[in-house]
Amino acid sequence: MIGAYQQIILRAHSHGIKVIGGTIMPFMGSGYYHPTESNESDRQLVNAWIRATGHFDAVVDFDKIMADPAHPDHLRPDYDSGDHLHPSPTGYRAMADAIPPAIFQK
């Protein structure tokens, strides 16, 4: 994934396009991907890379916003649509509210 992100960023920047990254939200408990400890480890590794400076022009940390503080590998119950993967309307609102409008300024 990191290699793909690097290619996307490089190609976008070569066209003068600003690239905003978003961390991967928790998905443990989801039946779609049958998440494992290995998947969670990969998610954490990719998120650390996304958060590190020098890759994206800006980052929105959806993981931090959406994670259940008691179980950080799961969505917050009030932000979970029920499938443990997709946000509820309240979760989507929290995601939208976390994006500062200034992030879209040049």
N, C-alpha and C positions, 0 to 999 in steps of 0.2 A: 504494500500500500504506500509506503513511504516513497519508494521509487516512482510510483505513479503520480503522487502528489508533486514530487520534484519536477517531473516532466510537465505537468499542468502549469505549475508556477512559472517555470522557465519559458514555456510557450506563451503564456498570457503576458508576462513581462516583456517579451520580445515585441509584443503588439501594443505596449503601453497600457495594458489593463491591470488595474489594481486587483490583488487577490486576497480575499478575506477567508480565513480558515475557521472551521467550527469543530470543536472536539466531538468525539464519538460518545453518545450517551450510553448509560448502562442498559444492558439487555438480558441480564441473568433472569431466569424464570420464564423466558419466552420459549414457546414451543416451535417457533419458526426455524431457528438456527441451532437448536439443541446446544446451547452454550455450555462450555466447560471451563475449568480453571485455566486451561491453555488459551482459550478464546479471550478470557478476561485479562490474562497476562499480555496478550497481543494488543488488546484495546488500550491497556495502560501504557504500553511502550509507544504506540502510535500517538496517543494523546500527549505524552511527554514531548515527543518530537514536534507536534503541532504547537504546543505551548512555548517551546524554545524560540528565542528571538532569532531573527534572520531568515526565516523561511517565508512566512506570510507577511503581507503588509499590515494586517490586523488579525486578531483572533477573538472569537466569541467562545467562551468556555461553557458550552451547553452541558458538559458532563458535571461541572461544579454546580450549575443551577438546578439540574434535573435529578441528581442523585439523592437517594434516601440517606440522610446522615447516619442512620442506624445500620444501614446495609448499602454501602456505597456502590456495590455492583448491581443494584436494583434501582429502578425509577422510584421517586417519591410516590407513595400511594395516591396522594391527591393530584399528582401529575400523570398518573398511569391510566390509560384508557381501559385497562383490564387485561390486555394481552401481554403486558410486561415489555412491550417494544415501542408502541406508538403512544405519544402523549395524549392526554385528555384535552378538552378545550381549555381548561385551566392551565395545563402544562404548556400548550401552544402560546397562550397569553404570556406566561412567564418567560418563554423563549423570546417572544417578540419584544417584551419589555426590557430584556437584557441587552438588546442591540442598541448601542448609542447612535443616534442619527448622525453624529459627526464622523462615524466610521466610513460614511459614504462620500465624505469631502475629499477633494484631491489635495 
